[in-house]
């Protein structure tokens, strides 16, 4: 018990520091922007004007991606606030014994990692929706540790799971690494997910790192003086199904209430997706657009009537506002990385002196650091792969090994990167500083496991 109590004390103490000193997530974004600008000028040797212009050129380059994630949040929110899903999550949250709050932490962590393995957007939104149910049904659970547990999926398994950006890019025909605009390919062939996501090493790694993270966050739950929510606070943050609207007898009212519009929209969304799956296959079809199609279709069918569906989507926009505002600023950092030489300069520091044995660990660490600047696994992979893969080949490390090391590092520092915690924080009305003390300790545990894994990973997978 001495070690357990010590961990709880460290978590509580660190959280008190972060509550006082860690600012809002948008302020963190701007601080990272400042660091990126300074490093580009003083480290990479870019001119001030070139750096500022590169930032400006990058601001609007990820609008498509930001809109995709915004739709993911809105559509998933609409699904969760439907009556069937509302009651399902409520029943699930009632499984733990309210007198044993650690059971609620375990349930939340397992839910998060299961969702994270299936899809990052599902994890982001689904966990944000699930936490209020857990807090309501388990009034003795610490709200900060619950949020940390709900963040595990993005910090452990997502980039080795079914929606992993880097592996899916390598598996997609015509991807920029296989057919770049420069005409010089970075990789010489496609890598199907059977050679990346479903190999034994990746599956074992996900099980181990997920188990360690779950154990760590469970042990961190304070025995004394947990920060809990009152019943009124829990009710206030609980997502609720839109109320049934009275039937309007006017022609316009009857048209608004006609469920046929919902069925038509669902059919128009679902049929092309099904056709693509049958004719092009899962690998060519299953993108973020496909996920959004699935969630929009489910939201339509779960609500059943146009007004209820639209009201749920409108409420969902409230959970996405932070993402909408912050994504362009992170895209500006993306522009500095790509167009001011900062990414290549940082990569050079990690590549110098690497050997076949140490290169996977260096890639893991580098990917984790870069994730703090550009928290977009797919976009960041397209920036880093053009110099990480060739450098790996120079020291005898395969493309798959480099990619997995990159993916694991990208996941670990999600635990201390506030970007994807925005929905969780918005719904629970907490600040990132309230929870990062706990997620930081979990990240340290994951990093320790991953460091060992990087020395065990075969150089030629």
C-alpha positions as CSV (number, residue, x, y, z in Angstrom):
1,X,0.0,0.0,0.0
2,X,2.9,2.3,0.5
3,X,3.7,2.5,-3.2
4,X,0.0,2.9,-4.1
5,X,-0.5,5.7,-1.6
6,X,2.8,7.3,-2.9
7,X,1.5,7.3,-6.5
8,X,-1.8,8.8,-5.4
9,X,0.1,11.5,-3.5
10,X,2.3,12.3,-6.5
11,X,-0.8,12.5,-8.8
12,X,-2.6,14.8,-6.4
13,X,0.4,17.0,-5.8
14,X,1.2,17.2,-9.5
15,X,-2.4,18.0,-10.3
16,X,-2.4,20.9,-7.8
17,X,0.6,22.3,-9.6
18,X,-0.9,21.9,-13.0
19,X,-4.3,23.4,-11.9
20,X,-2.4,26.5,-10.8
21,X,0.1,26.8,-13.7
22,X,-1.2,25.1,-16.8
23,X,-3.3,27.6,-18.9
24,X,-6.2,27.0,-21.3
25,X,-5.6,24.7,-24.2
26,X,-5.8,27.5,-26.8
27,X,-3.1,29.4,-24.8
28,X,-0.9,26.2,-24.9
29,X,-1.5,26.1,-28.6
30,X,-0.2,29.7,-28.9
31,X,2.8,29.0,-26.7
32,X,3.7,26.0,-28.9
33,X,3.3,28.3,-31.9
34,X,5.8,30.8,-30.4
35,X,8.3,27.9,-29.7
36,X,7.9,26.7,-33.3
37,X,8.6,30.1,-34.7
38,X,11.7,30.7,-32.6
39,X,13.1,27.2,-33.4
40,X,12.5,27.7,-37.1
41,X,14.5,30.9,-37.0
42,X,17.3,30.1,-34.5
43,X,17.6,26.4,-35.2
44,X,16.5,25.6,-38.8
45,X,17.9,28.9,-40.1
46,X,14.8,30.2,-41.7
47,X,14.3,33.9,-42.1
48,X,11.7,35.7,-39.9
49,X,9.6,36.7,-42.9
50,X,9.9,33.1,-44.4
51,X,8.8,31.6,-41.1
52,X,5.8,33.9,-40.6
53,X,4.7,33.4,-44.2
54,X,5.1,29.6,-43.8
55,X,2.8,29.8,-40.7
56,X,0.3,31.9,-42.6
57,X,0.4,29.5,-45.6
58,X,-0.3,26.6,-43.3
59,X,-3.3,28.1,-41.4
60,X,-5.9,27.1,-43.9
61,X,-4.4,23.9,-45.3
62,X,-6.1,21.5,-42.9
63,X,-9.6,22.9,-43.2
64,X,-10.8,19.7,-44.8
65,X,-9.5,17.6,-42.0
66,X,-10.9,20.0,-39.3
67,X,-14.3,19.9,-41.0
68,X,-14.1,16.1,-41.0
69,X,-13.4,15.9,-37.3
70,X,-16.0,18.5,-36.6
71,X,-18.6,16.4,-38.4
72,X,-17.4,13.4,-36.5
73,X,-18.0,15.2,-33.2
74,X,-21.4,16.5,-34.2
75,X,-22.6,13.3,-35.7
76,X,-21.4,11.2,-32.8
77,X,-23.0,13.6,-30.3
78,X,-26.2,13.2,-32.2
79,X,-26.0,9.4,-31.9
80,X,-25.2,9.5,-28.2
81,X,-28.1,11.9,-27.4
82,X,-30.6,9.7,-29.1
83,X,-32.9,7.8,-26.7
84,X,-31.6,4.3,-27.5
85,X,-27.9,5.1,-27.0
86,X,-28.7,7.3,-24.0
87,X,-30.3,4.4,-22.2
88,X,-27.6,2.0,-23.2
89,X,-24.8,4.2,-21.9
90,X,-26.8,4.8,-18.7
91,X,-27.1,1.1,-18.1
92,X,-23.4,0.5,-18.8
93,X,-22.4,3.2,-16.4
94,X,-24.5,1.6,-13.7
95,X,-22.5,-1.7,-13.7
96,X,-19.8,-0.6,-11.2
97,X,-20.5,-0.7,-7.5
98,X,-21.0,3.0,-6.4
99,X,-19.2,2.2,-3.2
100,X,-16.1,1.1,-5.1
101,X,-15.1,4.0,-7.4
102,X,-12.1,2.2,-8.8
103,X,-14.5,-0.1,-10.6
104,X,-15.9,3.0,-12.4
105,X,-12.3,3.9,-13.4
106,X,-11.7,0.5,-14.8
107,X,-14.9,0.5,-16.8
108,X,-14.2,4.0,-18.2
109,X,-10.7,2.9,-19.2
110,X,-11.8,-0.3,-20.9
111,X,-14.6,1.6,-22.7
112,X,-12.0,4.2,-23.9
113,X,-9.5,1.7,-25.2
114,X,-12.2,-0.4,-26.9
115,X,-13.5,2.8,-28.6
116,X,-9.9,4.0,-29.4
117,X,-9.0,0.7,-31.1
118,X,-12.1,1.0,-33.3
119,X,-11.7,4.7,-34.2
120,X,-10.1,7.8,-32.8
121,X,-13.1,10.0,-33.5
122,X,-15.4,7.4,-31.9
123,X,-13.1,7.5,-28.8
124,X,-12.9,11.3,-28.7
125,X,-16.7,11.8,-28.8
126,X,-17.9,8.6,-27.3
127,X,-15.8,9.0,-24.1
128,X,-16.8,12.6,-23.8
129,X,-20.4,11.5,-23.8
130,X,-19.9,8.5,-21.5
131,X,-18.1,10.3,-18.7
132,X,-21.2,12.2,-17.5
133,X,-23.1,9.0,-17.2
134,X,-20.3,7.4,-15.1
135,X,-20.1,10.5,-12.8
136,X,-23.9,10.4,-12.4
137,X,-24.1,6.7,-11.5
138,X,-20.9,6.7,-9.4
139,X,-21.0,9.8,-7.3
140,X,-17.9,8.9,-5.3
141,X,-15.6,8.7,-8.2
142,X,-12.9,11.4,-8.7
143,X,-13.9,13.4,-11.8
144,X,-10.2,14.2,-12.7
145,X,-9.1,10.5,-12.7
146,X,-12.3,9.6,-14.6
147,X,-11.4,12.0,-17.4
148,X,-7.8,10.6,-17.4
149,X,-9.2,7.1,-17.8
150,X,-11.5,8.3,-20.6
151,X,-8.4,9.6,-22.4
152,X,-6.6,6.2,-22.4
153,X,-7.8,5.1,-25.8
154,X,-6.1,8.0,-27.6
155,X,-3.0,7.6,-25.4
156,X,-2.4,3.9,-25.8
157,X,-4.1,1.9,-28.6
158,X,-5.6,4.2,-31.3
159,X,-2.5,4.5,-33.6
160,X,-2.2,0.7,-33.6
161,X,-5.9,0.2,-34.1
162,X,-8.3,0.1,-37.0
163,X,-8.3,3.8,-37.7
164,X,-4.5,4.3,-37.4
165,X,-3.5,7.1,-39.7
166,X,0.1,6.1,-40.6
167,X,-0.7,2.4,-41.4
168,X,-3.8,3.3,-43.4
169,X,-1.7,5.8,-45.5
170,X,0.8,3.1,-46.3
171,X,-2.0,0.8,-47.3
172,X,-3.8,3.3,-49.6
173,X,-3.2,3.3,-53.3
174,X,-1.9,6.5,-54.7
175,X,-0.8,7.8,-51.3
176,X,1.7,10.7,-51.2
177,X,4.6,8.5,-50.0
178,X,4.2,6.1,-52.9
179,X,3.3,8.7,-55.5
180,X,4.7,12.1,-54.3
181,X,4.5,15.3,-56.3
182,X,8.3,15.3,-56.6
183,X,8.1,12.0,-58.5
184,X,10.6,10.3,-56.1
185,X,8.7,7.6,-54.0
186,X,9.5,7.3,-50.3
187,X,8.2,3.7,-50.2
188,X,8.5,1.2,-53.0
189,X,5.1,-0.5,-52.5
190,X,1.9,-0.6,-50.6
191,X,1.8,-2.1,-47.1
192,X,-1.5,-3.8,-46.4
193,X,-2.8,-3.7,-42.8
194,X,-2.1,-7.4,-42.5
195,X,1.6,-6.5,-42.5
196,X,1.3,-3.6,-40.0
197,X,-1.8,-3.6,-37.8
198,X,-2.4,-7.3,-37.5
199,X,1.1,-8.6,-37.0
200,X,1.8,-10.3,-33.6
201,X,4.2,-7.6,-32.3
202,X,1.6,-4.8,-32.7
203,X,-1.2,-6.7,-31.1
204,X,0.9,-7.8,-28.1
205,X,2.2,-4.2,-27.7
206,X,-1.3,-2.8,-27.6
207,X,-2.4,-5.4,-25.0
208,X,0.6,-4.7,-22.7
209,X,0.6,-0.9,-22.9
210,X,-3.2,-0.8,-22.5
211,X,-3.0,-3.0,-19.4
212,X,-0.2,-0.9,-17.9
213,X,-2.1,2.3,-18.5
214,X,-5.3,0.9,-17.0
215,X,-3.5,-0.3,-13.9
216,X,-1.7,3.1,-13.5
217,X,-4.8,5.2,-13.8
218,X,-6.8,2.9,-11.4
219,X,-4.0,3.1,-8.8
220,X,-4.0,6.9,-9.0
221,X,-7.6,7.3,-7.8
222,X,-7.3,9.0,-4.4
223,X,-8.5,7.2,-1.4
224,X,-9.0,10.3,0.6
225,X,-10.7,13.5,-0.5
226,X,-11.6,12.7,-4.2
227,X,-12.9,15.6,-6.2
228,X,-16.5,14.6,-7.0
229,X,-19.5,16.3,-8.5
230,X,-22.7,17.0,-6.7
231,X,-25.9,15.4,-8.1
232,X,-26.9,18.8,-9.5
233,X,-23.5,19.2,-11.3
234,X,-23.7,15.7,-12.7
235,X,-27.2,16.4,-14.1
236,X,-26.1,19.7,-15.6
237,X,-23.4,18.1,-17.8
238,X,-25.5,15.0,-18.8
239,X,-26.3,14.9,-22.5
240,X,-30.0,14.4,-22.9
241,X,-32.2,13.3,-25.8
242,X,-34.0,16.2,-27.4
243,X,-37.6,16.5,-26.1
244,X,-40.4,15.4,-28.3
245,X,-42.0,18.3,-30.0
246,X,-45.7,18.7,-30.3
247,X,-47.2,17.9,-33.7
248,X,-48.0,21.0,-35.7
249,X,-51.1,20.7,-37.8
250,X,-50.0,23.1,-40.6
251,X,-48.7,21.7,-43.9
252,X,-45.2,23.0,-43.0
253,X,-45.3,21.3,-39.6
254,X,-46.4,18.0,-41.1
255,X,-43.6,18.2,-43.6
256,X,-41.1,19.0,-40.8
257,X,-42.3,15.9,-38.8
258,X,-42.4,13.5,-41.8
259,X,-40.0,10.7,-41.0
260,X,-39.6,9.9,-44.7
261,X,-37.0,12.6,-45.0
262,X,-34.8,10.9,-42.5
263,X,-35.1,7.5,-44.3
264,X,-34.3,9.2,-47.6
265,X,-31.2,10.9,-46.2
266,X,-30.0,7.7,-44.5
267,X,-30.5,5.7,-47.7
268,X,-28.6,8.3,-49.8
269,X,-25.7,8.2,-47.3
270,X,-25.6,4.5,-46.8
271,X,-26.0,3.1,-50.3
272,X,-22.9,4.7,-51.9
273,X,-20.8,3.5,-48.8
274,X,-22.1,0.0,-49.1
275,X,-21.5,0.0,-52.9
276,X,-17.9,1.2,-52.4
277,X,-17.3,-1.5,-49.7
278,X,-18.5,-4.2,-52.1
279,X,-16.7,-2.9,-55.2
280,X,-13.5,-1.3,-53.9
281,X,-13.0,-3.2,-50.7
282,X,-12.6,-2.2,-47.1
283,X,-9.1,-0.8,-47.3
284,X,-9.9,1.6,-50.1
285,X,-13.2,2.7,-48.6
286,X,-12.8,2.9,-44.8
287,X,-11.6,6.5,-44.3
288,X,-12.8,9.3,-41.9
289,X,-15.4,10.1,-44.5
290,X,-16.8,6.6,-44.2
291,X,-16.9,6.9,-40.4
292,X,-18.8,10.2,-40.7
293,X,-21.2,8.6,-43.1
294,X,-21.8,5.8,-40.7
295,X,-22.4,8.1,-37.8
296,X,-24.7,10.5,-39.7
297,X,-26.7,7.5,-40.9
298,X,-27.0,6.1,-37.4
299,X,-27.9,9.5,-36.0
300,X,-30.7,9.9,-38.5
301,X,-32.1,6.4,-37.9
302,X,-31.8,6.7,-34.1
303,X,-33.7,10.0,-33.9
304,X,-36.2,9.1,-36.6
305,X,-37.6,12.6,-37.2
306,X,-35.9,15.6,-38.8
307,X,-36.5,18.1,-35.9
308,X,-35.0,15.8,-33.3
309,X,-32.0,15.0,-35.5
310,X,-31.3,18.6,-36.3
311,X,-31.7,19.7,-32.6
312,X,-29.2,17.1,-31.5
313,X,-26.7,18.2,-34.2
314,X,-27.1,21.8,-33.1
315,X,-26.3,20.8,-29.5
316,X,-23.3,18.8,-30.8
317,X,-21.8,21.9,-32.3
318,X,-21.3,23.2,-28.8
319,X,-18.9,20.3,-28.1
320,X,-16.9,21.0,-31.3
321,X,-16.3,24.8,-31.0
322,X,-12.8,24.3,-29.4
323,X,-11.7,22.1,-32.2
324,X,-13.1,24.5,-34.8
325,X,-11.1,27.4,-33.3
326,X,-7.9,25.7,-32.5
327,X,-7.3,23.6,-35.6
328,X,-6.3,26.5,-37.9
329,X,-3.6,27.5,-35.3
330,X,-2.2,24.0,-35.2
331,X,-2.3,24.0,-39.0
332,X,-0.1,27.1,-38.8
333,X,2.5,25.1,-36.9
334,X,2.1,22.4,-39.6
335,X,3.1,25.1,-42.1
336,X,6.2,26.0,-40.2
337,X,7.2,22.4,-39.9
338,X,6.8,21.8,-43.6
339,X,7.8,25.0,-45.3
340,X,10.3,26.6,-42.9
341,X,12.5,23.5,-42.5
342,X,11.7,23.0,-38.8
343,X,10.6,19.4,-39.2
344,X,13.7,18.3,-41.1
345,X,15.9,20.2,-38.6
346,X,14.4,18.5,-35.6
347,X,14.5,15.1,-37.4
348,X,18.2,15.6,-38.0
349,X,19.0,15.9,-34.3
350,X,17.3,12.5,-33.6
351,X,18.9,10.8,-36.6
352,X,22.5,11.7,-35.9
353,X,24.5,8.8,-34.4
354,X,21.6,6.4,-34.7
355,X,22.2,2.7,-35.0
356,X,19.9,-0.2,-35.9
357,X,19.3,-1.0,-32.3
358,X,18.6,2.6,-31.1
359,X,16.8,4.0,-34.2
360,X,13.3,2.8,-33.2
361,X,13.6,4.4,-29.8
362,X,14.7,7.7,-31.4
363,X,11.8,7.6,-33.8
364,X,9.4,6.9,-30.9
365,X,10.8,9.9,-28.9
366,X,10.9,12.2,-31.9
367,X,7.3,11.3,-32.9
368,X,6.1,12.0,-29.3
369,X,7.8,15.4,-29.2
370,X,6.5,16.4,-32.6
371,X,3.0,15.3,-31.6
372,X,3.0,18.2,-29.1
373,X,3.4,20.6,-32.0
374,X,1.2,19.0,-34.6
375,X,-1.4,16.7,-33.0
376,X,-2.5,15.1,-36.2
377,X,-1.2,11.6,-36.7
378,X,-1.8,11.5,-40.5
379,X,-0.6,15.0,-41.4
380,X,2.4,14.6,-39.2
381,X,3.3,11.3,-40.7
382,X,3.3,12.9,-44.2
383,X,5.8,15.5,-42.8
384,X,8.1,13.1,-41.1
385,X,8.1,9.9,-43.2
386,X,10.1,11.4,-46.1
387,X,13.2,11.6,-43.9
388,X,12.5,9.1,-41.2
389,X,12.0,6.1,-43.6
390,X,15.1,6.8,-45.7
391,X,17.2,7.3,-42.5
392,X,15.9,4.0,-41.2
393,X,16.9,2.3,-44.4
394,X,20.4,3.7,-44.0
395,X,20.8,1.9,-40.7
396,X,18.9,-1.3,-41.6
397,X,15.5,-0.6,-40.1
398,X,12.4,-1.5,-42.2
399,X,9.6,0.8,-43.2
400,X,7.1,-1.1,-41.0
401,X,9.3,-0.9,-37.9
402,X,9.8,2.9,-38.4
403,X,6.1,3.3,-38.9
404,X,5.1,1.4,-35.7
405,X,7.7,3.3,-33.6
406,X,6.3,6.5,-35.0
407,X,2.7,5.4,-34.2
408,X,3.5,4.4,-30.7
409,X,5.2,7.7,-29.9
410,X,2.3,9.6,-31.5
411,X,-0.1,7.9,-29.1
412,X,1.8,8.3,-25.9
413,X,2.1,12.0,-25.9
414,X,-1.6,12.4,-26.7
415,X,-1.9,11.9,-22.9
416,X,-0.3,15.3,-22.3
417,X,-1.5,17.1,-25.5
418,X,-4.7,19.0,-24.8
419,X,-6.0,19.1,-28.4
420,X,-8.0,15.9,-28.4
421,X,-9.1,16.4,-24.8
422,X,-11.2,19.4,-25.8
423,X,-14.6,17.5,-26.1
424,X,-14.0,15.8,-22.7
425,X,-13.1,19.1,-21.0
426,X,-15.9,21.0,-22.7
427,X,-18.6,18.6,-21.6
428,X,-17.3,18.1,-18.0
429,X,-16.5,21.8,-17.7
430,X,-13.0,21.2,-16.5
431,X,-9.6,22.6,-17.5
432,X,-6.7,20.6,-18.9
433,X,-4.6,21.6,-15.9
434,X,-7.1,19.8,-13.7
435,X,-6.3,16.4,-15.2
436,X,-2.8,16.6,-16.8
437,X,-1.1,15.7,-13.5
438,X,-2.7,12.3,-13.7
439,X,-2.4,11.8,-17.4
440,X,1.3,12.8,-17.2
441,X,2.0,9.9,-14.8
442,X,0.1,7.5,-17.0
443,X,2.2,8.7,-19.9
444,X,5.4,8.0,-18.0
445,X,4.2,4.4,-17.4
446,X,3.4,4.0,-21.1
447,X,6.8,5.5,-22.1
448,X,8.6,3.1,-19.8
449,X,6.9,0.1,-21.4
450,X,7.4,1.5,-24.9
451,X,11.1,2.1,-24.3
452,X,11.5,-1.6,-23.6
453,X,9.4,-2.4,-26.6
454,X,11.6,-0.3,-28.9
455,X,14.6,-2.4,-28.0
456,X,12.6,-5.6,-28.5
457,X,11.0,-4.7,-31.8
458,X,12.6,-6.5,-34.8
459,X,14.5,-4.2,-37.1
460,X,13.0,-5.9,-40.1
461,X,9.3,-6.4,-39.7
